[in-house]
Amino acid sequence: MDAFETNIRSGLELIGVLITDPEIQIIRYIDGIYGEATRSLEAADLSGVWAEADLDPSRAPSDS
C-alpha cells in the first residue's frame, strides 16, 4: 500500500466509507487523467480573481 492508497483509504474511513481494491484502481485511473490539472488549480494563486457576484448556474455569466 503506497501513500496514495493510504491517504484515500484513511480519508474515506474517517467518514465511515469502506473502499474496495477495484474502487482504488478506479480512483488511480481518474487521478491519472485529472490529477495534474487538479493539483495545478489547487496551487494557483486565485486571490486576484473575483467571484461572480450574481452567480446563477442556469444562465450565462453577465457583466454586472
C-alpha positions, -999 to 999 in steps of 0.1 A, spaced: 0 0 0 15 33 -11 9 68 2 -18 75 -23 -38 44 -13 -32 51 24 -45 87 20 -76 76 1 -85 47 25 -79 66 57 -97 97 45 -128 77 35 -126 56 66 -129 88 87 -163 94 73 -173 57 75 -169 47 39 -151 13 32 -135 11 -2 -126 -20 -22 -94 -26 -43 -113 -22 -76 -125 12 -64 -89 22 -55 -80 12 -91 -107 35 -105 -96 64 -83 -60 59 -96 -72 59 -132 -92 91 -126 -63 107 -108 -41 98 -138 -65 118 -161 -74 148 -139 -48 147 -111 -22 170 -125 -47 197 -136 -64 195 -102 -32 199 -83 -22 229 -105 -56 245 -98 -51 239 -61 -17 255 -62 -27 285 -83 -30 319 -66 -66 329 -73 -66 358 -47 -69 384 -75 -98 366 -92 -132 380 -81 -161 356 -76 -191 361 -99 -214 383 -79 -247 372 -95 -239 335 -99 -268 316 -115 -258 283 -130 -290 283 -151 -278 311 -173 -246 325 -189 -225 349 -168 -233 386 -171 -211 417 -169 -229 432 -139 
